[in-house]
Amino acid sequence: MNGRRLIALLGAISVFALLPGCQTDDQSDTAGESSTQTVLDAATQTGTLQVGTPPIDAPPTEISTLAPFPNDTEIPSPNPRVDVTEIDVTDHDGFTRITYRFDGNGSVFWKTEYVSEAIRAGDSTVVDVGSRSILQVDLMGVQSDSSLNSVSHEGENITRIDSAARNSAILQSFVGTVDIRPAYTVSTSDSPSQLMIDIPTADS
């Protein structure tokens, strides 16, 4: 089941380009942020973020649909890979922000979707995030230090985040939400390079 979920991610990014999205009031407290806001309504969304300077001979950002891979098979990804340096959770007035920070040069492909179970791809580990809904975040074309793997974070509007590397190319996170499938917001920033997911305050 999880293998299919990751393969679906690869198929979805076959025509990836950064989604233009709808402009909203910027809720960021980050100085110098230049971002594209994408307003989501509890739906599956995908996009791409260019980190650093692409190499002169960089291949196109499109990735062809790939045949299914066994769970123990490495999945090809764009080169060079980007480092995920930090996963940060901060509470703000009316929302909790999850921030993925990147370093290096390359393209990060991302996908967010609500899932019924938090099952890690690869080893099929079921993760208990103790929530009413589960938002799955997949980052492709990245590598992360082992210190980020299986690190849990909590915020006012989320119960827990559990992150783990799928392999050397994919980082997968499960975000447990206090509310039932809240409409969340995704924004990206070029300087600094980061992806932010805002979870609104749960209805009382």
Summary of the structure (lengths in Angstrom):
residues: 204
radius of gyration: 15.9
end to end distance: 34.5
largest distance: 52.6
contacts: 646
relative contact order: 0.24
helix: 8%
strand: 43%
